[in-house]
Amino acid sequence: HDYSSITEGLQNAAYGDTLLIDDGDYSTVSGEIYPIRLREGISIIREDSDKYPRIIGDGNSTVFLAQGFSDFNTILDGLLIQDGAGYTFKNSHCGGGICLLDVNLTVINCIFSNNHAWLGGGIFGFNSNSRIQECIILKNNSISWGGGICWYYGSGGYFKNCVVSNNNSNSSGGGICCKFSSPIFLNATIVGNKSDREGNGLYCGSSTVFFFNSILWGNGMDVFVDSGFSPSFVHCNIGNGYQKGVRGNISSPPMFEDWRNGDFSLRSDSPCIDRGADIGLPFDGQAPDIGAFESSWEGVQPFLTPREAVVGPSGDFASISEGLWSCSSGSTLHLSPGVFSTNTGETYPLVNNGISILPQIPGSQPIIQGDGNHSVMIYSCADRQISTVIQNLVIRGGSNKYGGGMRVYYAPLRIDSVRFENNIAANYGGGLICYGSEALITNCFFNNNRGLFSGGGVSCANADNSTFWNCTFSNNTAETGGGMDLNGIGVKIYNCIFWEDTCFTEINNSGRIIADVNYCIVQGGWWHGNNLIDADPLFVDGPSGDVHLQAGSPAINAGT
């Protein structure tokens, strides 16, 4: 071979040259110097079209850096790009896999995996109109915006036939973050991404974004618009009902061949087949398919309708995860008695887009045991006509920056008779966090949860408007607001007990509007509401979690 490393090849190549990359591993061991700086007019293409040469970063810098030129004939094609850590730009580490600054080029058929950065774990674009085609952005992480992709300030261009999956953001935009940008996504598949805050699939702020024939499914909150124009979706399948029925959009399980193992091609019964719009790309069948991969199966399937299904060893689905992925909004999953965990096939967080979860046997209380690394469940549903209930469960063992047990995003939901216990949040909402939602939470017990900053039991944030009836908060821990942290606009609390939570105050009101707390027992008192009591509720055995009331309890007959 002419050169032992890509770095050496770029140093010696001239405009119009192409570097053919042999199969194998390229790293500092083989002579790479990071970041590998792409040069205008020099293409880097794999030699064997059946193999992906691995470009392994050094864990300290971005893998590829392109800056200050416009030439779409500069092509990066057919590489596996991993273990990058971002390029320092405007005081942030940007683009773990590739950082595109004031540049226009073409990236084709590359895999960006296991990269991390502050902004754009896999890909970062600043004032870039690059063309990203047939790429897989998988298992990347960002500290701030855009676990998979951060498309920033003045960036446009397009992403065509790309998969964005299983990326994570410690802030917002688990899959994609668009800020002050205007990209176009053509036949994208955006599934299974996570974030600690908003926009697990897509976070859009002050941007004009267009999606055609794309799938956004199984991300929890598939779409979040912070400011500016709402994204435009045309013939897309969006999991939580966002823009359902508008411009040909649907909201039905996409029915992938093997989503657990990363096969996002469409099964023959997928509602995405022949449901796309003709935008000039090649297609089989009567019309284009929705998603990154065109199916060879021809024929139109009816939309899936809500269904009743049993989850358990002899049920319709072996795991809750499988049921949530396979059922449409408005469905109900009935859990058989027992414990559901990673041992039974659960993948956390459980992403719920409008599906009720109830016990199969009345009086039983199935346990959902988290993995200690993620929230147990994320709930988001844009279709407000759906009445979803989570009832008679135990949710425990979850851990996340926000909402260790459960996160509810901007959606109506009823949570009834659920026991939240032993969950942890690094910031707010050890047991539960509600963002801008309209949840009705009744007869729930929040026990031994921990919010390291505030809201050991519950946190209500981002103009939340939830209502709590007949709930008990005990043995929860936080620096302040051991029972509850309130930053909503209309949170209402009735007939609840806040007692023996370890904290500075049982309730912390961090918002501008003071919550209504009425007919409640609050240890240490509360200064806004009616018929409030500060007296021992006389639990049978509070430290052990038995909060039934003894005879003579001041809580008896004291509610409304």
C-alpha positions in Angstrom: 0.0 0.0 0.0 1.1 3.6 -0.6 0.5 4.8 3.0 0.2 3.1 6.3 -2.3 5.6 7.7 -5.2 7.8 6.5 -3.3 10.8 8.1 -0.3 10.1 6.0 -2.4 9.6 2.9 -4.1 13.0 3.3 -0.8 14.7 3.9 0.4 13.5 0.5 -2.7 13.6 -1.6 -3.7 16.3 -4.1 -7.1 17.8 -5.1 -9.1 15.2 -7.0 -7.3 12.2 -5.4 -9.1 9.3 -3.8 -7.7 7.3 -0.9 -8.9 3.7 -1.0 -9.0 2.3 2.5 -8.2 -1.4 3.0 -10.1 -3.4 5.6 -8.7 -3.4 9.1 -8.3 -1.1 12.1 -6.8 2.4 11.9 -5.8 4.1 15.1 -2.8 5.7 16.8 -1.1 2.3 16.6 -1.2 2.5 12.8 0.0 6.1 12.8 -3.3 8.1 12.9 -3.0 11.6 14.3 -6.3 12.9 15.7 -8.3 14.7 14.6 -7.9 13.5 11.0 -8.3 16.7 9.0 -10.3 16.2 5.8 -9.0 18.2 2.8 -11.0 19.8 0.1 -11.4 17.6 -3.0 -9.8 14.5 -1.5 -12.2 11.5 -1.0 -11.8 8.6 1.4 -13.5 5.5 0.3 -13.3 1.9 1.5 -11.8 -0.5 -1.0 -14.0 -3.5 -0.2 -17.6 -2.6 -0.4 -18.6 -5.6 1.8 -16.4 -4.5 4.8 -16.2 -1.5 7.0 -12.6 -0.4 7.9 -12.7 0.7 11.6 -11.3 4.2 12.4 -10.7 4.1 16.1 -10.4 7.4 17.9 -8.0 8.1 20.7 -10.8 9.0 23.2 -9.6 12.6 23.5 -10.4 14.2 20.1 -12.9 14.0 17.3 -12.1 11.3 14.7 -12.6 13.4 11.6 -12.5 17.2 11.3 -13.6 19.2 8.2 -13.4 23.0 8.2 -13.7 25.9 5.8 -14.5 24.6 2.3 -17.4 23.7 0.1 -17.0 20.7 -2.2 -19.6 18.0 -2.4 -17.1 15.9 -4.3 -15.2 15.6 -1.1 -16.6 12.2 0.0 -16.2 10.1 3.1 -17.6 6.6 2.2 -18.0 3.3 3.9 -16.2 3.7 7.3 -16.9 2.6 10.8 -16.0 5.6 13.0 -15.8 5.0 16.8 -14.3 6.2 20.1 -14.1 9.9 19.2 -14.5 12.5 21.9 -15.1 15.9 20.1 -13.2 18.9 18.8 -12.8 22.0 21.0 -15.0 24.7 19.3 -16.5 27.7 21.1 -15.5 26.3 24.5 -17.3 23.0 23.9 -16.2 19.6 22.7 -18.2 19.0 19.5 -18.7 16.1 17.2 -17.3 12.9 18.7 -17.2 11.1 15.4 -17.0 14.0 12.9 -17.0 17.7 13.4 -18.2 19.8 10.4 -17.4 23.5 10.7 -18.3 26.0 7.9 -18.0 23.1 5.5 -20.1 21.3 2.8 -19.1 17.8 1.8 -20.7 14.3 1.4 -20.7 11.5 3.9 -22.1 8.1 2.5 -22.6 4.7 4.1 -20.7 5.3 7.3 -21.4 4.0 10.8 -20.8 6.4 13.7 -20.8 4.4 16.9 -19.6 4.7 20.5 -18.5 8.3 20.2 -19.1 11.0 22.7 -18.9 14.8 23.0 -20.4 17.8 24.7 -22.4 18.6 21.6 -23.2 16.0 19.0 -21.9 12.7 20.2 -21.8 11.2 16.7 -22.0 14.2 14.3 -21.8 17.9 14.9 -22.5 20.5 12.2 -21.9 24.3 12.5 -22.9 26.4 9.4 -22.7 23.2 7.3 -24.9 22.2 4.4 -23.3 18.7 4.1 -25.1 15.7 2.6 -25.3 12.7 4.9 -26.6 9.6 3.1 -27.2 6.0 4.1 -25.4 6.4 7.5 -26.0 4.7 10.8 -25.6 6.8 13.9 -25.7 4.3 16.8 -24.9 4.3 20.5 -23.3 7.7 20.8 -23.6 10.0 23.8 -23.6 13.8 24.4 -23.2 15.6 27.7 -25.4 18.4 26.3 -27.4 18.6 23.0 -27.6 15.8 20.5 -26.6 12.4 21.5 -26.5 11.2 17.9 -26.5 14.5 15.9 -26.3 18.1 16.8 -27.1 20.3 13.8 -26.3 23.8 14.9 -26.3 27.5 13.8 -26.9 28.0 10.1 -26.6 24.3 9.2 -28.9 22.9 6.5 -28.2 20.2 3.9 -29.9 16.8 4.2 -29.9 13.4 5.9 -31.1 10.7 3.5 -31.8 7.0 4.4 -30.1 7.3 7.7 -30.7 5.4 10.9 -30.4 7.2 14.3 -30.8 4.7 17.1 -29.9 4.0 20.7 -28.1 7.3 21.2 -28.2 9.2 24.5 -28.0 12.7 25.7 -27.4 13.7 29.3 -29.4 16.8 28.5 -31.8 17.2 25.5 -32.1 15.6 22.0 -31.1 12.0 22.5 -31.2 11.2 18.8 -31.1 14.6 17.1 -30.8 18.2 18.3 -31.5 21.0 15.8 -30.7 24.5 17.0 -30.9 27.5 14.7 -30.7 25.2 11.7 -32.8 24.0 8.8 -32.0 20.4 7.8 -34.1 18.0 5.7 -34.5 14.4 6.7 -35.5 12.0 3.9 -36.5 8.4 4.8 -34.9 8.5 8.2 -35.5 5.9 11.0 -35.1 7.5 14.4 -35.8 4.9 17.1 -34.9 4.0 20.7 -32.9 7.1 21.6 -32.9 8.5 25.1 -32.3 11.8 26.9 -32.4 12.9 30.5 -34.6 15.8 29.6 -36.7 16.7 26.5 -36.8 15.4 23.0 -35.6 11.8 23.2 -35.9 11.4 19.5 -35.8 15.0 18.2 -35.2 18.3 20.1 -36.0 21.3 17.9 -35.1 24.9 19.0 -35.4 28.0 16.7 -35.1 25.7 13.7 -37.0 25.0 10.5 -36.8 21.2 10.0 -38.5 19.0 7.4 -39.1 15.3 7.6 -40.3 13.2 4.7 -41.2 9.5 4.8 -39.5 9.0 8.2 -40.1 6.9 11.3 -39.8 8.4 14.8 -40.8 5.6 17.2 -39.9 4.2 20.6 -38.0 7.3 21.8 -40.4 8.2 24.6 -40.9 11.9 23.7 -40.3 11.5 20.0 -40.5 15.2 19.3 -40.0 18.2 21.4 -40.2 21.8 20.1 -38.5 24.3 22.4 -39.0 27.5 20.4 -39.5 28.6 16.8 -41.4 26.7 14.1 -42.7 23.2 14.7 -41.0 20.6 12.4 -42.9 19.7 9.3 -43.7 16.1 8.9 -44.9 14.6 5.6 -45.9 10.9 5.3 -44.1 10.0 8.6 -44.8 7.5 11.3 -44.5 9.2 14.7 -44.9 7.1 17.8 -46.7 9.4 20.2 -49.3 10.6 17.7 -47.5 13.9 16.9 -49.2 15.4 13.8 -51.2 12.2 13.3 -53.5 12.5 10.3 -51.9 15.6 9.0 -50.1 15.5 5.6 -50.3 11.7 5.4 -48.7 11.1 8.9 -49.6 8.0 10.8 -48.9 6.6 14.3 -48.7 2.8 14.3 -46.0 0.4 15.4 -43.6 0.2 12.4 -43.2 -3.6 12.7 -39.4 -3.9 12.2 -37.9 -7.3 11.4 -35.8 -7.5 14.5 -35.6 -4.1 16.4 -33.9 -5.7 19.4 -30.9 -6.6 17.3 -30.8 -3.5 15.2 -32.6 -4.8 12.1 -34.9 -1.9 11.1 -36.1 -3.3 7.8 -39.8 -3.6 7.6 -41.8 -6.8 8.0 -44.5 -7.7 5.5 -47.2 -6.5 7.9 -45.7 -3.1 8.5 -48.1 -0.2 8.1 -45.1 1.8 6.7 -45.1 -0.1 3.4 -46.3 1.9 0.5 -47.3 4.8 2.8 -44.7 7.3 1.8 -44.7 10.2 -0.6 -42.9 10.2 -3.9 -40.1 12.6 -3.4 -37.9 11.4 -6.3 -36.1 8.6 -4.6 -36.2 5.0 -6.0 -38.8 2.8 -4.6 -40.5 -0.6 -5.0 -44.2 -1.3 -4.8 -47.1 1.1 -5.3 -45.5 4.0 -3.4 -42.3 4.6 -1.4 -42.1 3.1 2.1 -41.7 5.1 5.3 -38.3 4.7 6.9 -34.7 4.2 5.9 -35.1 0.8 4.3 -37.3 0.1 1.3 -39.2 -3.2 1.6 -39.5 -5.5 -1.4 -42.9 -6.6 -0.3 -45.8 -5.1 -2.2 -49.3 -4.3 -0.9 -51.1 -2.0 1.4 -51.8 -3.0 5.0 -54.5 -1.4 7.2 -53.3 0.6 10.1 -53.0 -1.4 13.3 -55.8 -0.8 15.8 -55.6 -0.8 19.6 -55.6 -4.2 21.2 -55.7 -6.0 24.5 -52.7 -8.2 25.2 -51.3 -10.2 28.1 -47.6 -9.9 29.1 -46.0 -12.8 30.9 -44.6 -16.4 30.4 -47.7 -17.7 28.7 -49.1 -14.3 27.3 -49.0 -12.6 24.0 -45.7 -11.0 24.8 -42.9 -12.2 27.0 -41.8 -8.7 28.1 -43.4 -5.3 28.6 -40.8 -3.9 26.2 -42.0 -6.2 23.4 -45.6 -5.3 24.1 -44.9 -1.5 24.1 -43.0 -1.8 20.8 -45.6 -3.9 19.1 -48.9 -2.3 20.2 -50.4 1.0 19.0 -51.5 3.9 21.2 -54.8 3.2 22.9 -53.9 -0.5 23.6 -53.8 -2.1 27.0 -51.2 -4.5 28.4 -52.3 -6.8 31.2 -49.3 -8.0 33.3 -49.3 -11.4 34.8 -48.3 -11.6 38.4 -44.5 -11.6 39.2 -41.4 -9.5 38.6 -40.5 -8.0 35.2 -36.8 -7.2 34.8 -33.8 -7.6 32.5 -34.0 -11.3 33.4 -37.4 -11.5 31.7 -36.2 -9.5 28.6 -37.0 -5.9 29.6 -35.0 -3.1 28.0 -34.9 0.1 29.9 -36.3 2.7 29.9 -39.7 1.3 28.9 -41.0 3.7 26.3 -44.7 4.2 26.5 -46.6 6.1 23.8 -50.1 5.9 25.1 -50.6 2.3 26.2 -52.4 1.4 29.5 -50.7 -1.1 31.8 -52.8 -3.0 34.3 -52.5 -6.3 36.3 -54.0 -9.3 34.5 -55.4 -10.6 37.8 -57.4 -8.1 39.9 -55.8 -7.5 43.3 -52.3 -8.5 42.2 -49.5 -5.9 41.9 -46.8 -6.9 39.4 -43.4 -5.5 40.0 -41.3 -3.7 37.3 -37.7 -3.9 38.6 -35.4 -1.3 36.9 -31.8 -2.0 35.9 -30.3 0.7 38.2 -29.0 2.7 35.2 -32.1 4.2 33.5 -35.6 5.5 34.3 -37.9 2.5 34.6 -40.5 4.1 32.3 -40.9 7.2 30.0 -44.4 8.2 29.0 -45.3 10.6 26.2 -48.4 10.8 24.0 -49.4 13.7 21.8 -52.8 12.2 21.1 -54.9 13.8 23.9 -58.0 11.7 22.9 -56.4 8.6 24.4 -57.2 7.8 28.0 -54.2 6.0 29.4 -54.0 4.4 32.8 -51.0 3.0 34.7 -52.5 1.0 37.6 -51.7 -1.3 40.5 -47.9 -1.8 39.8 -44.7 -1.5 41.8 -42.1 0.6 40.0 -38.7 0.3 41.6 -34.9 0.2 41.1 -34.7 2.9 38.5 -32.0 5.6 38.3 -31.6 8.6 36.0 -30.6 12.2 36.2 -34.3 13.1 36.3 -37.2 10.8 37.2 -35.6 7.6 38.4 -38.8 5.7 38.5 -40.8 7.4 35.8 -40.8 10.4 33.5 -44.1 11.9 32.1 -43.7 14.4 29.2 -46.4 16.8 28.2 -49.3 14.4 28.2 -52.5 13.5 30.1 -52.2 10.3 32.0 -53.7 8.6 35.1 -51.5 6.8 37.5 -53.4 4.9 40.1 -52.4 2.7 43.0 -48.8 2.5 42.0 -46.0 2.1 44.5 -42.8 4.0 43.6 -39.9 2.7 45.7 -36.1 2.6 45.8 -35.7 4.9 42.7 -32.9 7.5 42.4 -32.6 10.8 40.5 -29.3 12.6 40.3 -31.2 15.9 40.2 -35.0 16.0 40.5 -37.8 13.5 41.0 -36.5 10.3 42.5 -39.8 8.4 42.1 -41.5 10.5 39.4 -41.0 13.6 37.4 -43.8 15.3 35.4 -42.8 17.8 32.6 -45.6 20.1 31.5 -48.1 17.2 31.8 -51.7 16.9 33.0 -51.3 13.8 35.0 -53.9 12.6 37.5 -52.1 10.7 40.2 -54.3 8.9 42.8 -53.8 6.5 45.6 -50.0 6.2 45.0 -47.3 5.5 47.6 -43.8 7.1 47.2 -41.5 5.3 49.5 -37.7 5.4 49.9 -36.9 7.3 46.7 -34.1 9.7 46.4 -33.7 13.0 44.5 -30.2 14.1 45.2 -31.0 17.7 44.7 -34.8 18.2 45.2 -38.0 16.2 45.0 -37.2 12.9 46.6 -40.6 11.5 45.8 -41.9 13.6 43.0 -40.9 16.7 40.9 -43.3 18.7 38.8 -41.5 20.9 36.3 -41.8 22.9 33.1 -45.3 24.4 33.6 -46.7 21.1 34.9 -50.4 21.0 35.7 -50.8 17.7 37.5 -53.2 16.8 40.3 -52.5 14.5 43.2 -55.2 12.8 45.3 -54.8 10.5 48.3 -51.1 9.9 47.9 -48.6 9.2 50.7 -45.0 10.3 50.7 -42.7 8.8 53.3 -39.0 7.8 53.7 -38.0 9.8 50.6 -34.7 11.8 50.6 -33.6 15.0 49.0 -31.7 18.1 49.9 -35.0 20.0 49.8 -38.5 19.0 49.0 -38.1 15.4 50.3 -41.6 14.6 49.4 -42.2 16.9 46.4 -40.5 19.6 44.4 -43.0 22.0 42.6 -42.2 24.2 39.6 -45.6 24.0 37.8 -48.3 26.4 37.0 -51.3 24.6 38.4 -50.3 21.7 40.5 -53.1 20.7 42.9 -52.7 18.4 45.9 -55.6 16.9 48.0 -55.8 14.4 50.8 -52.1 13.6 50.8 -49.7 12.8 53.6 -46.1 14.0 53.6 -44.3 12.5 56.6 -40.9 11.3 57.7 -39.2 12.3 54.4 -35.5 13.3 55.0 -35.1 16.8 53.8 -35.0 20.5 54.7 -38.7 20.8 53.8 -41.3 18.2 52.9 -42.5 20.3 50.0 -40.3 22.7 48.0 -42.1 25.3 45.8 -39.4 26.5 43.4 -41.8 28.0 40.8 -43.4 31.4 40.7 -46.9 30.1 41.3 -47.6 28.6 44.7 -49.2 25.2 44.5 -52.6 24.5 46.1 -52.2 22.0 49.0 -55.5 21.2 50.7 -56.7 18.7 53.3 -53.2 17.3 53.7 -50.9 16.3 56.5 -47.5 18.0 56.0 -44.8 17.5 58.5 -43.4 21.0 59.4 -46.5 22.6 58.0 -47.2 24.4 54.7 -48.3 28.0 54.3 -50.6 27.9 51.3 -53.9 26.0 51.3 -56.8 24.9 53.4 -57.4 22.4 56.2 -53.7 21.5 56.6 -52.5 19.4 59.5 -49.1 19.1 61.1 -49.5 16.0 63.3 -48.2 12.4 63.2 -50.5 10.4 60.9 -49.9 7.3 63.0 -48.8 4.8 60.4 -48.8 1.1 61.4 -45.1 0.9 60.6 -43.9 3.8 58.6 -40.1 2.9 58.5 -41.0 -0.5 57.1 -43.3 1.0 54.5 -46.6 0.0 56.1 -48.5 3.3 55.9 -51.9 2.0 56.8 -53.5 4.2 59.5 -53.8 3.2 63.1 -57.0 4.0 65.0 -57.0 7.6 66.2 -55.0 8.9 63.2 -55.7 12.6 62.5 -55.9 11.6 58.8 -59.1 9.6 59.3 -62.2 11.4 58.0 -60.0 14.5 57.4 -60.1 14.6 53.6 -62.4 16.1 51.1 
